[in-house]
Amino acid sequence: MTRKFKKDSRKYRGHRTHGYGNCQGRRKAGRKGGHGLTAGWKKYKKATYLKQKSLGFPNEKYGKNRPSPWIHGKHGFKRPQKIRRIQKVNAINIGNLDAKIDKWVEEGMAEKSGSTYTVNLDKVGFQKLLARGNVNKKINVKVKRASIYAVEEIENAGGSVDVQVQNYKERS
């Protein structure tokens, strides 16, 4: 391979920095301790940082999206999801219950006597009853938990709800 142009470094023979400032020029962020507020505040910039902090710089308000620049490194922890929610709660809305109840009767997971349906939601795989949707059928439901509005809607349609764990909020 034959070079068709002269190397730039030939121009700078005898010049220490080849036109890039001091000897450390042309390096990346490693020469300054990293980008941003990584490690420099612990090492050679500590006095400057402490002085700026005592003078109140920067004085902008920091919110959720912009944390304070004086907090360095990791702080606190997030508990894993599987620990936060030890028992997974499957919920169903009353509109979905109304739509699926006929299918459950055919499969033997619910019963129908006259125009009234009876279902134990725990056996179907749901632990909570929520109030989104409309109910057009009389349904007697046995469930672990239910929202206040879901109980009202089913009772207004002529059904009943047997709740095992009472709701801590009472509607006023």
N, C-alpha and C positions, 0 to 999 in steps of 0.2 A: 504494500500500500504506500502510495506516495502522497505526502501532504501537499495540497495545492495552495496553502496559505501559511504564513509564518505564525508561530505560536505567539500569543500576546505576552507570555512570560519573558520572551526574549527582549521585549522593550524595557522590562523592569529589572534586568540583571544589574545587581549592585544596589538596588533599592529594597529595603527590608520588607515593606508591607505590600508591594505591588499595587499601590493605590487604594488600599482598603483600610485606611486609618491606622489605629494602633495594631499591635501584634495579634490581638485576639479578634480582629475584625473578620468578617465573612464566616463566622460560626453561627450556630443556631441558638435556640433559647437556653441550651445547657450552660452556656458561659455566663448567663445572668441569673442562674438559680431557677429557671423555669418561667413559663408564661404566667402573668398575673401575680396573684398573691399566694404563690406556692410555698417556696422555702426561703426566699430572700429575707422575709421578715424575721426568721429565726436566726439568721446568720449575720450577714454584713449590713443589712438595712434596718436592724432592730432599733437603733437609736432614732433614725429618721421616722420610723413608723410610730414609735411612742410619742415623739414630739408632735407629730401631726394629730395623733389621737387626743393629746392633751389640749391642743388648740381647737379641737372640735371639727377637724376636717375628716371626711366630707360631711356636710351638714344637711344633705338631702334626706328626705324621709324614705325609708326602705320598707317595702311591703312584702307580700307573698312572693312576687316574682323577682324581686331584687333584695337578696339578703344583705345584712350589714357587712361592709367590707372588713370589719374588725374581727369577724368570726372566721377562724381558720380551721381547716381540717373537718373531720366528721364529728357531729354532735348528736347525741341521743341515738335512738334506734327505733325501727319499726318492727312490731311483733309480726311474725309470720301469719298469713291468712288462716292456715289450718289451726293455729292456736287461738286466734281472735274469735273464730267461729268454730267452736268445738263440735256443735251439733248443727248440721246443715238443715235448714228449714225450707221445705218445698211448699210453695203457696199456690193457690188456685183462686181465680176470680169467679164471682157468682155467674157471670156471663158464660164462662167456659164450662162451669159446672152444669148449667142449664143445657148447653149444647151437647155435652158428653154423657149425660145421665142415661139416655136411651141405649147407647152403645154399651154402657156398663151393665145395664139390665140384661142385655143379650149375652154378655160374657159371664154373668153370674156374680159380678162384684157389687151389684145393687139390687134392690127388690122393688117391685111395683105392686101395690094393692089398690085397686080402683084407679083413682086419679092421683094417688099420693105415692111419691117415691121415697125410699129409705136408703141411705148410704152412710157407710162408715169410711170417712176420707183417709183415715190412718191405714186401713187395709188397701186402699187404692194407691197410696204412696204420697199423700199430701198431709202436711201438719198444720197448715194455716189457711183460713178462708178470708179472702179480701173482697172489697165491695165494687169493683169495676164491672160494669155491664148490667143487664136487666135479667130478672127472673120472671118467667111466665108460668112455671109449673109449681105445684105444691111439693116441696122437698123437705123431708125430715133428715137433718144432717147431724152426725156425731163427729166432732173434730176436736183436736187438741187445743187450738187457738183460733180466734176469729175477731175481726175488727168489729167495732160497734155498729158501723154503717152496714156491714154485711149481714149482721144479725137482724137489723131493722128491715132491710130489704126482703129477706127471706120470710120474716114474720108478716110483712105487709102482703106478700104473695100467698099467704095461708099456710106456710110451712113452719118448722121449728128448728132451732139449733141447740144442740147439747154440747156445751163448751166445757172441756176438762180443766183448763187453766184459765181462770177469770182474768179479764183485762184489767190492768191497774188504773186505767183512766175511765172515769165515769163521765158521760156526756151531761153537760149542764143545760 
